[in-house]
Amino acid sequence: MGNRKRYAREFQLEAARLVVEGGYTYDAAAERLGATAWSIREWVKKFRASGELPPAARVVPDAEEMKKLRKEVSQLRMENAILKKAAAYFAKESL
């Protein structure tokens, strides 16, 4: 239990902003930053309580748009991969 990491306050605030304003999930932010999802969740609570982040009831419009755009990008990447495979298949067939 003595292997606990300490993060700078600025790092904690930016990680919390990724979740609240950036539209990231706790898990995605944790994976990207190398922290735990639990830690980020606690930082969000702490900064919301201090007033440095908007309260949970208030939805940040950009965060909602970011979620929607991330989903769309994921779908477009999947469609692009399918089209590449189809093009390769038909290119082989025409030889």
C-alpha positions as a Markdown table, in Angstrom:
| # | Residue | x | y | z |
|---|---|---|---|---|
| 1 | Met | 0.0 | 0.0 | 0.0 |
| 2 | Gly | 3.0 | 2.3 | 0.2 |
| 3 | Asn | 3.3 | 2.6 | -3.6 |
| 4 | Arg | 0.8 | 5.4 | -3.8 |
| 5 | Lys | 1.5 | 7.9 | -6.6 |
| 6 | Arg | 1.3 | 11.7 | -5.9 |
| 7 | Tyr | 0.1 | 13.9 | -8.7 |
| 8 | Ala | 0.5 | 17.6 | -9.0 |
| 9 | Arg | -2.6 | 19.7 | -8.4 |
| 10 | Glu | -2.4 | 21.1 | -12.0 |
| 11 | Phe | -2.3 | 17.5 | -13.4 |
| 12 | Gln | -5.3 | 16.6 | -11.3 |
| 13 | Leu | -7.3 | 19.6 | -12.5 |
| 14 | Glu | -6.5 | 18.9 | -16.2 |
| 15 | Ala | -7.4 | 15.3 | -15.8 |
| 16 | Ala | -10.8 | 16.3 | -14.2 |
| 17 | Arg | -11.3 | 18.8 | -17.1 |
| 18 | Leu | -10.8 | 16.0 | -19.6 |
| 19 | Val | -13.8 | 14.2 | -18.1 |
| 20 | Val | -16.0 | 17.2 | -17.4 |
| 21 | Glu | -15.3 | 19.4 | -20.4 |
| 22 | Gly | -13.6 | 17.1 | -22.8 |
| 23 | Gly | -16.2 | 14.4 | -22.8 |
| 24 | Tyr | -13.9 | 11.6 | -21.9 |
| 25 | Thr | -15.0 | 8.7 | -19.7 |
| 26 | Tyr | -13.2 | 8.1 | -16.4 |
| 27 | Asp | -11.7 | 5.0 | -17.9 |
| 28 | Ala | -10.6 | 6.6 | -21.1 |
| 29 | Ala | -9.0 | 9.5 | -19.3 |
| 30 | Ala | -7.2 | 7.2 | -16.9 |
| 31 | Glu | -5.8 | 5.1 | -19.7 |
| 32 | Arg | -4.6 | 8.2 | -21.6 |
| 33 | Leu | -3.0 | 9.7 | -18.5 |
| 34 | Gly | -1.7 | 6.7 | -16.7 |
| 35 | Ala | -3.8 | 7.3 | -13.5 |
| 36 | Thr | -6.6 | 5.3 | -12.1 |
| 37 | Ala | -10.3 | 5.9 | -13.0 |
| 38 | Trp | -11.0 | 6.0 | -9.3 |
| 39 | Ser | -8.4 | 8.8 | -8.7 |
| 40 | Ile | -9.9 | 10.9 | -11.6 |
| 41 | Arg | -13.4 | 10.4 | -10.2 |
| 42 | Glu | -12.2 | 11.7 | -6.8 |
| 43 | Trp | -10.5 | 14.7 | -8.4 |
| 44 | Val | -13.7 | 15.6 | -10.3 |
| 45 | Lys | -15.6 | 15.5 | -7.0 |
| 46 | Lys | -13.0 | 17.6 | -5.3 |
| 47 | Phe | -12.8 | 20.3 | -8.0 |
| 48 | Arg | -16.6 | 20.4 | -8.3 |
| 49 | Ala | -16.9 | 20.9 | -4.6 |
| 50 | Ser | -14.3 | 23.7 | -4.7 |
| 51 | Gly | -16.1 | 25.4 | -7.6 |
| 52 | Glu | -13.3 | 25.1 | -10.0 |
| 53 | Leu | -15.4 | 22.8 | -12.2 |
| 54 | Pro | -19.1 | 23.2 | -13.0 |
| 55 | Pro | -21.5 | 21.2 | -10.9 |
| 56 | Ala | -22.6 | 17.8 | -12.1 |
| 57 | Ala | -26.2 | 18.9 | -12.8 |
| 58 | Arg | -24.9 | 21.5 | -15.3 |
| 59 | Val | -24.1 | 19.9 | -18.6 |
| 60 | Val | -21.2 | 21.4 | -20.6 |
| 61 | Pro | -22.5 | 21.6 | -24.2 |
| 62 | Asp | -19.1 | 21.0 | -25.6 |
| 63 | Ala | -18.8 | 17.7 | -23.7 |
| 64 | Glu | -22.0 | 16.4 | -25.2 |
| 65 | Glu | -20.8 | 17.4 | -28.7 |
| 66 | Met | -17.4 | 15.8 | -28.1 |
| 67 | Lys | -19.1 | 12.5 | -27.1 |
| 68 | Lys | -21.2 | 12.6 | -30.3 |
| 69 | Leu | -18.3 | 13.3 | -32.5 |
| 70 | Arg | -16.1 | 10.6 | -30.9 |
| 71 | Lys | -18.9 | 8.1 | -31.6 |
| 72 | Glu | -19.2 | 9.3 | -35.2 |
| 73 | Val | -15.4 | 9.1 | -35.7 |
| 74 | Ser | -15.4 | 5.6 | -34.4 |
| 75 | Gln | -18.1 | 4.6 | -36.8 |
| 76 | Leu | -16.5 | 6.3 | -39.8 |
| 77 | Arg | -13.2 | 4.5 | -39.0 |
| 78 | Met | -15.0 | 1.2 | -39.0 |
| 79 | Glu | -16.7 | 1.9 | -42.3 |
| 80 | Asn | -13.4 | 3.0 | -43.8 |
| 81 | Ala | -11.8 | -0.3 | -42.7 |
| 82 | Ile | -14.6 | -2.2 | -44.4 |
| 83 | Leu | -14.2 | -0.3 | -47.6 |
| 84 | Lys | -10.5 | -0.9 | -47.7 |
| 85 | Lys | -11.0 | -4.6 | -47.3 |
| 86 | Ala | -13.7 | -4.6 | -50.0 |
| 87 | Ala | -11.4 | -2.7 | -52.4 |
| 88 | Ala | -8.6 | -5.1 | -51.8 |
| 89 | Tyr | -10.9 | -8.1 | -52.4 |
| 90 | Phe | -12.2 | -6.7 | -55.7 |
| 91 | Ala | -8.7 | -5.7 | -56.8 |
| 92 | Lys | -7.6 | -9.3 | -56.3 |
| 93 | Glu | -10.6 | -10.6 | -58.2 |
| 94 | Ser | -9.9 | -8.4 | -61.2 |
| 95 | Leu | -6.4 | -9.8 | -61.7 |
